[in-house]
């Protein structure tokens, strides 16, 4: 394996490494999750200071140190820092939630070739669309992320009896996120998803991400979908997500 490599990547997390160095975890389009160090990033006007902040998308030039067992970031050609996300707390918290999802799932189980373009598209839409449309982006990323994890349930078929929801019929999410249930099988505390939510997921599933986020929903349906996705994603990872409290 070559000691030097370059890759398109998105910064997900940073932390202080010593006094002047910055630890960086980025999602690579080719290598999945990579832990690296930006030496001197906190030293004065170091060139790697701002370019290694969370959600920077760029081309990374790196070196693998076989002696220390570390990856060093030598340089970054920045493509975008997603200014609108950084300048809007609501959008920023959504992006932080996605980053925590990816880190907690070890990069969706190593599906970097599919995960990287999904995250890049989601960040691009979150950054460029109007703030009021941010939850459409949240919903589409979450639903497709579940697909990458291999745990996305059929929204129309009851996980208990196999009944297939007909037009105009809603479903209910099992509170343990084990699947969607019909009206006959639901429990008293299961989360409802009305006919509009079922139609929305069914219709947008086959669309490109760009087209899917432009499909509108009413506010009650939007709220149901975001609540259900947060529950399902949390159960899929089997751990609480700290950033979920910020949404």
N, C-alpha and C positions, 0 to 999 in steps of 0.2 A: 504494500500500500504506500502511495506517495506521501511524503511528509507535508507537502504543500497542496492545498486544494482551494478552489474558489466555487462559490455557489450563490444563487439568489436566496435570500432569507428574510425573515421577519423576526424582530426582537420581541420576545414574550415576557422576559423577566430580567431584572438587573439587581445586583447587590454589591455592597462594598467588599472588596478583597484586599485586605491590608489597608494601608493608609491612603494610597493614591491610585490603586488599581480597581477595576470594576469587573465583577463576575457577570457574565451575560449568558442567558439561555435563549437560543434562537431556533426557529423552525426553518430547516433547510428544505428546499424543493427536492433535493436528491438524497440527503442524509438523515432526514427526520429531525428529531430533537438533538441539539448539540450544546453542551456546556463548554464555555470558552472564557478566556480572560482578555480584557482590553487593558494592557499595561499602560500606566500613566494617564488613564482616562480622567482621573480626578485631579491631575496636576495642572494647575493654571489653565492655559488655553490649549490643552492637549487636543489633537485633531480627532481623537476617538470619543471625546466627551459627549457632545450632543448627538453624534451619529450612532451611538449605542443605546439611546433612550428607548423605552418600550414603544412598540408599534412602528419603529423605523423599518421601512422596506428598502432593501438595497442589494448590491452585489458585494459579497464578503470575500476577502482574501485572507486565508488562514494558514497556520503552520501547526502541525502536530508534533509536539515535543515528546519523543519516545522515552526520554530519561525521566522527565517530571510527570509524564502521563497526562499532560495538559494540552489543550488546544489554544493557540494564541491568535487573536485577531490582529492582523498586520495593517489592514486598510479596509475602508468601506466606501463604495461608490453609492451614495444615497439616491434612491429613486423618488421616495416620498416619505414625509413624516406625518401625513394625515393630520394637517393642522386643525381642521374642523372637529375632529375627534378629541384632540388635546385641549381644545378651547371650549368644550361643552361637557360638563360633568356627567350628564345622562349618557351621552354617547361613549364617553371614556369608561364609565362603569360597565357598559355592555361589552366593550372590547376587553376589559380586565376579566370579566366573567368568561369570555371565550378563551382567553389565555389560560385561566385556571382549569377550564375543562380540558384543554389540550394537554397541559402538564399532568393533570391527575390521571388522564387516560393513557399516558405515555405515548402521546402523539396518535391517538385513536388506534392504538395497537400496532403502530408502525406503518399505517397507510399514508405515508407522507406524499406519495405521488398524487393522491386524491385530496388529501387534507390541505396541502399548501395552496392549490388554486382555489379551494373553497374558502379558506380564510382570507386570501388576498381579495377575492371578489366581494366577500362580506365587508371587509374593512373599506374597500373602495366605495361600495354603495352606502355604508354607514357614514362615510366622510362627505359624500357628494349629494345625497338626498336630503330633503327637508327634515328637520328634527322630528316633526310629527309622524314621519314615516319610519322612524327608527325601529319600531316594534315589528314592522313587516320584515325588516332585515334580520332582526333577532329570531323571529319565528322560522324563517327559511334556513338560517344557519343551523339552528337547533334541530330541526326536523331532518336535515340532510346529514348532520353530524351523527345522529342516532343511526342513520343508515350505514355510515362508515363503521360504527361500532358493532353493527350486526344485531341490534336490539330493538329496531323500530317495529312496532306492532302494526298489524293491519287495522286501520281505523274503522273499517266498515264491518268486519267480522267479529262477532262476540267471542272472546277468548274462553268463555265457559261452555256455551251451548252451540256455537257455530252459526247462529243466526246472522244473516247479512242485512245490514241496515238498508232500508229502501229510501227513495227520495222523500225528503221531508221528515226523516226520522233521525233523532239525535242519539248519542252514545254517552257512556260514562267511563271515566278512567278509574280502574281499581286503585284504591288508596295506596297499595303497595307497588303500584306502577307495573303490575304484571300483565297488563293488556287492557283493551277496551271491552266494555260489557254492554249488553242490550238493556232495555228498560226492565225486562223480566228478571235478569240476573244481577242487577246492580244492588249495591249495599247502600245503607242510609247515609254514609259519609263519603261515597264516591263522587268524584268531580265531574260535573256535566260538561258536555260539548254539544252544542246545538246543531241543528241541520246545516246552518251556515258554515260552521267550523268544519264539519265533515266534508261539505262540498269544496271548501277552500283548500283543504289538504289534498283531496283527491284531484282537483283541477290543477293545482300548482306543482304537484309532484313531477309531472311530465315536462314542465316548462324549464327553460334555462333560468339561472338565478336572477339575471337581469330582468327578465320578463316577469318572473314570479313575484318579486318584491313590489312590482307596480300594480298587482292585483289588489284591489281595495277590499276592506272588510268593515263592518260596523264595529263600534267601540266595545259592546258587550262580547262579541265574538273574539275580537283581538285580545281582550282581557282573559277570556277562557283559554285561548290558545297559549298565551304566555304563561299562565298559571300552570297549565298541564305540562308544558315543556320543561319548566323549572323542576316540577316534581319528577318527571320521567328521567331527566338528565341526572338529577341527584341520586335517584335509586339505581340508575345504570352504573354509576361510579361507586356506589355503596359508601359514600362519604359525604359529609356536609361541605358545601362550597362557601367559603367566607365571603366571596364577592356577591353571592346571591342576595345577601342582606342589603346591598347597596342599590339593587335594581328598583 
